[in-house]
C-alpha cells in the first residue's frame, strides 16, 4: 500500500515538474500582449514559464517562428499571409479585431500633402509585406491607380522613422503604436486610414510544433490574453499607464491608440476566414504572393472554445 502511495506521489510530482518545465516562447511587438496581460493581472500564477521576445515588426517575428526560435506571437494579417505563402510553418490560432483608424498613411505636420490624391508620385515608406504595405495596395486599387503611381520605399520601422523624420520620404504607411506616437508627439497627420479598405485583422499565430507539443500552455495563454483584452476595454487608462511605463513612452500615446482601437480577441470563425481570404486575394492580385492560398488551410479553429471563455463570449 505504501509503495502504491509513493508511486502515485512520484507520478503526480513528475507531472507537476513537467508542467513547470514547459517554456512558452512568446513573440511580442512593442509590449503589446505582455503589457495588457500584465495590466490585467493575467501573468500571475502561470503554470508554465513565459519567455518574452520583442520584435519591431511582424516580419522578423515570423522569421523567428519559422526558425523555431519562438512558439507563438502576434502579427498582422498581411505579414501572416506573406509568410504562409512563403511556406513558413505557421497557423493562426486566434484573431485580433480592432478599429482600422490606427493603420494609416502619415505625413508631417507641415506637409503639403492633404489627401490620397496628393500622394501621386510621392515616396511612401513601409515594410514589405506588412499591413502598411497592404494599406497602400488596397488604397491604390480602390482609387484605380497603378502600383507605379507611387514610389514605395521598403524599410523596417526604425529605418522608416529616420527616413520620414529626415524628409527622405514624403509619407509613412504604418500601424499602432507608431501612428499614435507620431500624432501625439510630433503632430503628424493621417492622410488615409484603413477604414473601409482592409479587414483590420491581426492574429495570434503559432508553429505546428507548438500546437502539437505545447497545446495546454498555448490554450491557457490565449485564454489569458482574451481575458486581458476584454478587461482592457473597460480599463483603458490603467492599460495605457502600464504600457507607457513598460515602453518608456508618455501615457498620452497609448491613450490615443487604445481609446480608438477597441482591441479584442476573437475565435477563428467563418467571418475571420473570409476576411483573411480577402487579404490573400489582394496580395495575389498585386503579385506579392505567387500561389493561391485557401484561408481555411492556414488557420486552426481548435482554440475557439478557450478564446470564447476568456473573452466572456
C-alpha positions as CSV (number, residue, x, y, z in Angstrom):
1,X,0.0,0.0,0.0
2,X,2.8,2.4,1.0
3,X,4.5,1.6,-2.3
4,X,1.4,2.4,-4.3
5,X,1.0,5.8,-2.4
6,X,4.7,6.5,-3.0
7,X,4.4,5.7,-6.7
8,X,1.3,7.9,-7.1
9,X,3.1,10.7,-5.3
10,X,6.1,10.4,-7.6
11,X,3.8,10.3,-10.7
12,X,2.0,13.5,-9.5
13,X,5.3,15.1,-8.7
14,X,6.7,14.2,-12.1
15,X,3.6,15.6,-13.9
16,X,3.8,18.8,-11.9
17,X,7.5,19.1,-12.7
18,X,6.8,18.5,-16.4
19,X,4.3,21.3,-16.4
20,X,6.7,23.6,-14.5
21,X,9.4,22.9,-17.1
22,X,7.2,23.9,-20.0
23,X,8.6,27.1,-21.6
24,X,6.3,29.1,-23.9
25,X,8.4,31.4,-26.0
26,X,6.2,34.4,-27.0
27,X,6.9,36.9,-29.6
28,X,5.5,40.4,-29.0
29,X,5.5,43.8,-30.7
30,X,6.1,47.0,-28.8
31,X,5.0,45.4,-25.5
32,X,1.6,44.6,-26.9
33,X,0.4,41.3,-25.4
34,X,2.8,41.5,-22.4
35,X,1.6,44.9,-21.4
36,X,-2.1,44.2,-21.5
37,X,-1.7,40.9,-19.7
38,X,0.4,42.5,-17.0
39,X,-2.0,45.3,-16.6
40,X,-4.9,42.9,-16.3
41,X,-3.1,40.7,-13.7
42,X,-3.1,37.8,-16.1
43,X,0.6,36.9,-15.7
44,X,0.2,35.8,-12.1
45,X,0.3,32.1,-11.2
46,X,1.0,31.0,-14.8
47,X,1.6,27.2,-14.6
48,X,4.5,27.3,-17.2
49,X,7.3,29.8,-17.9
50,X,6.8,32.5,-20.5
51,X,9.9,33.8,-22.3
52,X,9.0,37.1,-23.9
53,X,10.9,38.2,-27.0
54,X,10.1,41.6,-28.5
55,X,10.2,42.4,-32.2
56,X,10.0,45.8,-34.0
57,X,7.7,44.3,-36.7
58,X,5.9,41.1,-37.7
59,X,8.4,40.0,-40.4
60,X,11.3,39.3,-38.0
61,X,8.8,37.7,-35.6
62,X,7.6,35.3,-38.3
63,X,11.1,34.6,-39.3
64,X,11.9,33.6,-35.7
65,X,8.8,31.4,-35.5
66,X,9.7,29.7,-38.8
67,X,13.2,29.1,-37.5
68,X,11.8,27.5,-34.3
69,X,13.1,30.4,-32.0
70,X,9.6,31.2,-30.7
71,X,6.4,29.2,-30.3
72,X,3.7,31.9,-30.8
73,X,3.3,35.6,-31.4
74,X,1.1,38.5,-32.5
75,X,1.2,39.6,-36.2
76,X,-1.0,41.4,-38.7
77,X,-2.9,39.5,-41.4
78,X,-0.8,40.9,-44.2
79,X,2.6,39.7,-43.0
80,X,1.0,36.4,-41.9
81,X,-0.3,35.9,-45.4
82,X,3.1,36.8,-46.8
83,X,4.8,34.2,-44.5
84,X,2.2,31.5,-45.2
85,X,2.7,31.9,-48.9
86,X,6.4,31.5,-48.4
87,X,5.7,28.2,-46.7
88,X,6.7,29.3,-43.3
89,X,5.3,26.7,-40.8
90,X,2.7,28.9,-39.1
91,X,-1.0,28.7,-38.2
92,X,-3.4,31.5,-37.0
93,X,-4.9,30.3,-33.7
94,X,-6.8,33.4,-32.6
95,X,-8.0,36.6,-34.3
96,X,-7.5,40.1,-33.1
97,X,-10.3,42.5,-34.0
98,X,-9.9,46.3,-33.7
99,X,-10.9,49.5,-35.5
100,X,-8.9,50.4,-38.5
101,X,-8.1,54.0,-37.7
102,X,-4.7,53.2,-36.3
103,X,-3.4,51.8,-39.6
104,X,-2.7,54.9,-41.6
105,X,-0.5,56.7,-44.1
106,X,1.1,59.6,-42.2
107,X,2.6,62.9,-43.4
108,X,4.5,65.5,-41.3
109,X,2.5,68.3,-39.8
110,X,3.6,70.9,-42.3
111,X,3.5,68.7,-45.4
112,X,1.7,70.0,-48.5
113,X,0.0,66.5,-48.8
114,X,-3.6,66.7,-47.6
115,X,-5.3,63.8,-49.4
116,X,-4.5,60.5,-51.0
117,X,-4.6,62.2,-54.4
118,X,-1.6,64.3,-53.3
119,X,0.5,61.2,-52.9
120,X,0.7,60.5,-56.6
121,X,4.4,60.2,-57.5
122,X,5.5,60.6,-53.9
123,X,7.8,58.3,-51.8
124,X,6.0,56.3,-49.2
125,X,8.0,54.2,-46.6
126,X,6.6,50.9,-45.3
127,X,7.6,47.4,-44.6
128,X,7.5,44.9,-47.5
129,X,4.5,42.6,-46.9
130,X,3.5,44.5,-43.8
131,X,0.0,45.8,-43.0
132,X,1.3,49.2,-44.0
133,X,2.1,47.7,-47.5
134,X,-1.4,46.1,-47.5
135,X,-3.0,49.5,-46.9
136,X,-1.1,51.1,-49.8
137,X,-2.1,48.3,-52.2
138,X,-5.8,48.5,-51.1
139,X,-5.8,52.3,-51.5
140,X,-4.3,52.1,-54.9
141,X,-6.8,49.5,-56.1
142,X,-9.7,51.4,-54.5
143,X,-8.7,54.6,-56.4
144,X,-7.9,52.8,-59.7
145,X,-4.2,53.7,-59.5
146,X,-1.4,51.6,-60.8
147,X,1.4,50.4,-58.5
148,X,3.8,52.7,-60.3
149,X,1.7,55.8,-59.3
150,X,3.6,56.0,-56.0
151,X,7.2,55.2,-55.1
152,X,7.4,52.5,-52.4
153,X,10.4,52.5,-50.1
154,X,10.6,49.3,-48.1
155,X,12.1,49.9,-44.7
156,X,11.9,48.4,-41.2
157,X,10.0,50.7,-38.7
158,X,13.1,52.1,-37.1
159,X,14.7,53.0,-40.5
160,X,11.3,54.3,-41.8
161,X,11.1,56.6,-38.8
162,X,14.5,58.0,-39.6
163,X,13.7,58.5,-43.3
164,X,10.4,60.1,-42.5
165,X,11.8,62.4,-39.9
166,X,14.7,63.5,-42.2
167,X,12.4,64.0,-45.2
168,X,13.9,61.3,-47.3
169,X,10.4,60.0,-47.9
170,X,7.2,62.0,-48.2
171,X,4.9,59.7,-46.2
172,X,5.0,56.7,-43.9
173,X,2.4,53.9,-44.1
174,X,2.4,52.3,-40.6
175,X,0.5,50.9,-37.7
176,X,0.0,51.3,-34.0
177,X,1.6,52.4,-31.8
178,X,3.8,54.1,-34.3
179,X,0.8,56.1,-35.7
180,X,-0.2,57.4,-32.3
181,X,3.4,58.1,-31.4
182,X,3.8,60.3,-34.5
183,X,0.4,62.0,-34.0
184,X,0.8,62.8,-30.3
185,X,4.5,63.6,-30.0
186,X,5.2,65.0,-33.5
187,X,1.9,66.3,-34.7
188,X,1.9,64.1,-37.9
189,X,-1.4,63.9,-39.8
190,X,-3.2,60.8,-41.1
191,X,-3.9,61.2,-44.8
192,X,-5.8,58.0,-45.1
193,X,-6.7,55.2,-42.7
194,X,-7.6,51.5,-43.4
195,X,-11.3,52.1,-42.5
196,X,-13.3,50.6,-45.4
197,X,-10.2,49.4,-47.2
198,X,-8.8,46.4,-45.3
199,X,-10.2,43.8,-42.8
200,X,-8.1,45.2,-39.9
201,X,-7.2,41.7,-38.7
202,X,-4.3,40.6,-36.6
203,X,-3.6,37.1,-35.5
204,X,-2.0,35.2,-32.6
205,X,-0.1,32.6,-34.5
206,X,1.8,29.5,-33.5
207,X,4.0,26.9,-35.1
208,X,2.6,23.5,-35.8
209,X,5.2,22.0,-33.4
210,X,4.0,24.3,-30.6
211,X,0.3,23.4,-31.3
212,X,1.2,19.8,-31.1
213,X,3.7,19.8,-28.2
214,X,2.6,22.7,-26.1
215,X,-1.1,22.7,-26.6
216,X,-2.1,23.1,-22.9
217,X,0.2,26.0,-22.4
218,X,-1.0,27.7,-25.7
219,X,-4.6,27.2,-24.7
220,X,-4.0,28.7,-21.3
221,X,-2.1,31.6,-22.9
222,X,-4.7,32.6,-25.4
223,X,-7.4,32.3,-22.8
224,X,-5.5,34.7,-20.5
225,X,-4.8,37.0,-23.5
226,X,-8.5,37.1,-24.4
227,X,-9.4,37.8,-20.8
228,X,-6.9,40.6,-20.6
229,X,-8.2,42.2,-23.8
230,X,-11.7,42.0,-22.5
231,X,-10.6,43.7,-19.3
232,X,-8.7,46.4,-21.2
233,X,-11.9,47.6,-22.9
234,X,-13.2,48.9,-19.6
235,X,-9.8,49.9,-18.2
236,X,-8.1,51.8,-21.0
237,X,-6.4,54.3,-18.6
238,X,-4.8,51.6,-16.5
239,X,-3.6,49.7,-19.5
240,X,-2.2,52.8,-21.1
241,X,-0.3,53.7,-17.9
242,X,1.2,50.2,-17.7
243,X,2.1,50.2,-21.4
244,X,3.7,53.7,-21.2
245,X,5.9,52.6,-18.3
246,X,6.9,49.4,-19.9
247,X,7.8,51.1,-23.2
248,X,9.1,54.3,-21.6
249,X,6.7,56.4,-23.7
250,X,4.3,59.1,-22.4
251,X,0.9,57.8,-21.4
252,X,-0.8,60.1,-23.9
253,X,0.5,57.9,-26.8
254,X,-1.2,54.6,-25.7
255,X,-4.3,56.5,-24.6
256,X,-4.7,57.9,-28.1
257,X,-4.1,54.5,-29.6
258,X,-6.3,52.4,-27.2
259,X,-9.2,54.7,-26.9
260,X,-10.0,54.3,-30.6
261,X,-8.6,50.8,-31.2
262,X,-11.1,48.8,-29.1
263,X,-8.9,45.7,-29.4
264,X,-10.5,42.3,-28.6
265,X,-9.5,38.7,-29.1
266,X,-12.0,36.6,-31.2
267,X,-12.2,32.9,-32.1
268,X,-11.3,31.8,-35.7
269,X,-14.7,31.7,-37.3
270,X,-16.2,31.9,-40.8
271,X,-16.0,35.7,-40.8
272,X,-12.3,35.7,-39.9
273,X,-11.6,33.1,-42.6
274,X,-13.5,35.2,-45.1
275,X,-11.6,38.4,-44.2
276,X,-8.2,36.5,-44.4
277,X,-9.2,35.3,-47.8
278,X,-9.7,38.9,-48.9
279,X,-6.1,39.7,-47.8
280,X,-4.8,36.6,-49.6
281,X,-6.6,37.6,-52.8
282,X,-5.4,41.2,-52.6
283,X,-1.8,40.0,-52.3
284,X,-2.3,37.6,-55.2
285,X,-3.7,40.2,-57.5
286,X,-0.9,42.5,-56.6
287,X,1.7,39.9,-57.4
288,X,3.1,40.0,-53.9
289,X,2.4,36.3,-53.5
290,X,2.6,33.7,-56.3
291,X,0.4,30.9,-55.1
292,X,-3.3,30.9,-54.4
293,X,-3.9,30.0,-50.7
294,X,-7.1,28.8,-49.1
295,X,-7.5,30.7,-45.9
296,X,-9.1,27.7,-44.1
297,X,-5.8,25.9,-44.6
298,X,-3.7,28.4,-42.7
299,X,-5.9,28.7,-39.6
300,X,-6.5,26.4,-36.6
301,X,-10.0,26.6,-35.1
302,X,-9.3,24.3,-32.2
303,X,-8.7,27.1,-29.8
304,X,-12.1,28.7,-30.3
305,X,-13.7,27.4,-27.0
306,X,-10.9,28.7,-24.7
307,X,-10.9,32.0,-26.5
308,X,-14.6,32.4,-26.2
309,X,-14.4,31.5,-22.5
310,X,-11.6,34.0,-21.9
311,X,-13.4,36.8,-23.8
312,X,-16.6,36.1,-22.0
313,X,-18.5,35.3,-25.2
